[in-house]
Amino acid sequence: MKRVALLGAGFIASVHMEAWRRIEGVEVCAFFEIHPEKASLFREKYAIPHYESFGELLRQENVDIVDVCLPTFLHREYTEMAANAGKHVFCEKPIALKEADALAMHETCRRNGVQFMVGHVLRFWGEYVRTKTLLEEGVIGKPLAVEAFRLSVSPAWSVDSWILKPELSGGAVIDLHIHDCDYVNWLLGVPQEISARGVRSVRQSWDHVFTTVRYQNGVVASLQGGWMMQGDFPFTCGYRILGETGVLEWTFRAGVNIEERALANPIIVYRQGKSREEITVAGEDPYYSELRYFFDCVEHHRAIEHGTPEQALLALRTVIAAQQSLEQNGAMVTL
Ligand SMILES: NC(=O)c1ccc[n+]([C@@H]2O[C@H](COP(=O)([O-])OP(=O)(O)OC[C@H]3O[C@@H](n4cnc5c(N)ncnc54)[C@H](O)[C@@H]3O)[C@@H](O)[C@H]2O)c1
């Protein structure tokens, strides 16, 4: 039995809590939360011990795994506290706001000999995973160009609106856009040149952006991300991949956020000389899949291959480069 301490009782912590409860061999033994209302809702629902201090939680509870679901500006502090206490760490994306913080987290986990994974959930999301496999199988030939997008209304749920403060969350370019940057890095490798143009919201953060990435293998990607949509605009994400002999396309639209992620839309395959084909991917909750994978790696002392700190760092460097380009009127930034 592995004992998990959950840090935070906000939006993503609730998603993780539901996932952990489905994993055999795991017990969420306690949670840390500073917001009284969030804490009492969580306590009522799950009846597990609550701590207002993570240090106290570590002193009182016998913990194997720490799951960091706190605002991004706190990721480094709590990851390092957990690692220095000898706990394995799962941390939500983005790994951190600055490269130096991400490097320090990685080094602290390495030094303490604990497993460290970052929640780049698209690496576990049915349609995204299947698309990677389809490309590897050569279903549309060599990829030539990739488009990916992720759009939503402004996130309104975060405590004290931390997510809308660029100094705490990085804004949409760091927080939201990073999903697609990491995914396309997974498909295409290491970005070489990055340029971006975008729109600043009233909060002065880059909250609606278009990024062009040229990869070392010459393939180009055009990525769009933002949370400035208005009214009832549904959470929308997807991709279009042009290959030498075909096209893959997938679009997902549902809910306000990702709460309706179980609604499946097929991947559409268009190929030379063939009629269009639809591939429906039987959906497991990707947050369950990523935590289950992490647990298995910890349990069986296996090296983590998906959501590694190196991948998380590359994704962070990609969005930081996009931000630098945005600040310089779309100038080309080399990674
Ligand atoms: N992988 C994904 O799809 C995904 C989705 C949403 C959020 N996230 C990430 O998860 C992390 C948490 O985001 P969220 O949407 O759950 O946020 P949230 O505001 O809903 O939850 C954060 C929780 O941390 C608590 N907290 C503890 N200490 C705090 C402090 N000192 N200051 C402020 N809050 C404190 C807050 O009270 C709150 O309950 C972020 O890094 C975010 O980028 C990932």
The ligand as a MOL file (V3000), in Angstrom:
LIG
                    3D

  0  0  0     0  0            999 V3000
M  V30 BEGIN CTAB
M  V30 COUNTS 44 48 0 0 0
M  V30 BEGIN ATOM
M  V30 1 N -3.0930 19.0180 -16.2010 0
M  V30 2 C -4.1450 19.7900 -16.3520 0
M  V30 3 O -4.9560 19.5990 -17.2570 0
M  V30 4 C -4.3720 20.9080 -15.3760 0
M  V30 5 C -5.6510 21.4910 -15.2760 0
M  V30 6 C -5.8380 22.5100 -14.3440 0
M  V30 7 C -4.7860 22.9340 -13.5520 0
M  V30 8 N -3.5480 22.3650 -13.6950 0 CHG=1
M  V30 9 C -2.4080 22.8340 -12.8690 0
M  V30 10 O -2.6510 22.4330 -11.5210 0
M  V30 11 C -2.1730 23.4370 -10.6130 0
M  V30 12 C -3.3520 23.8660 -9.7190 0
M  V30 13 O -4.3700 24.4430 -10.5250 0
M  V30 14 P -5.9230 24.4150 -10.0970 0
M  V30 15 O -6.6720 24.7690 -11.3090 0
M  V30 16 O -6.2440 23.1750 -9.3860 0 CHG=-1
M  V30 17 O -5.9650 25.6570 -9.0880 0
M  V30 18 P -7.0090 25.8980 -7.9040 0
M  V30 19 O -6.9190 27.3440 -7.5310 0
M  V30 20 O -8.3370 25.3490 -8.2460 0
M  V30 21 O -6.4110 25.0330 -6.7110 0
M  V30 22 C -5.2050 25.3600 -6.0480 0
M  V30 23 C -5.3890 25.0630 -4.5730 0
M  V30 24 O -4.1670 25.2960 -3.8800 0
M  V30 25 C -4.4940 25.9450 -2.6430 0
M  V30 26 N -3.3390 26.6490 -2.0560 0
M  V30 27 C -2.5600 26.1460 -1.1290 0
M  V30 28 N -1.6250 27.0320 -0.7770 0
M  V30 29 C -1.8350 28.1330 -1.4730 0
M  V30 30 C -1.1990 29.3940 -1.4990 0
M  V30 31 N -0.1370 29.6980 -0.7260 0
M  V30 32 N -1.6840 30.3110 -2.3390 0
M  V30 33 C -2.7550 30.0210 -3.1170 0
M  V30 34 N -3.3790 28.8140 -3.1230 0
M  V30 35 C -2.9190 27.8810 -2.2930 0
M  V30 36 C -5.6550 26.8380 -2.9810 0
M  V30 37 O -6.4080 27.1910 -1.8290 0
M  V30 38 C -6.4560 25.9600 -3.9400 0
M  V30 39 O -7.4140 25.1710 -3.2840 0
M  V30 40 C -1.6090 24.5500 -11.4860 0
M  V30 41 O -0.2120 24.3930 -11.6140 0
M  V30 42 C -2.2850 24.3400 -12.8360 0
M  V30 43 O -1.5150 24.7970 -13.9370 0
M  V30 44 C -3.3400 21.3500 -14.5730 0
M  V30 END ATOM
M  V30 BEGIN BOND
M  V30 1 1 1 2
M  V30 2 2 2 3
M  V30 3 1 2 4
M  V30 4 1 4 5
M  V30 5 2 4 44
M  V30 6 2 5 6
M  V30 7 1 6 7
M  V30 8 2 7 8
M  V30 9 1 8 9
M  V30 10 1 8 44
M  V30 11 1 9 10
M  V30 12 1 9 42
M  V30 13 1 10 11
M  V30 14 1 11 12
M  V30 15 1 11 40
M  V30 16 1 12 13
M  V30 17 1 13 14
M  V30 18 2 14 15
M  V30 19 1 14 16
M  V30 20 1 14 17
M  V30 21 1 17 18
M  V30 22 2 18 19
M  V30 23 1 18 20
M  V30 24 1 18 21
M  V30 25 1 21 22
M  V30 26 1 22 23
M  V30 27 1 23 24
M  V30 28 1 23 38
M  V30 29 1 24 25
M  V30 30 1 25 26
M  V30 31 1 25 36
M  V30 32 1 26 27
M  V30 33 1 26 35
M  V30 34 2 27 28
M  V30 35 1 28 29
M  V30 36 1 29 30
M  V30 37 2 29 35
M  V30 38 1 30 31
M  V30 39 2 30 32
M  V30 40 1 32 33
M  V30 41 2 33 34
M  V30 42 1 34 35
M  V30 43 1 36 37
M  V30 44 1 36 38
M  V30 45 1 38 39
M  V30 46 1 40 41
M  V30 47 1 40 42
M  V30 48 1 42 43
M  V30 END BOND
M  V30 END CTAB
M  END
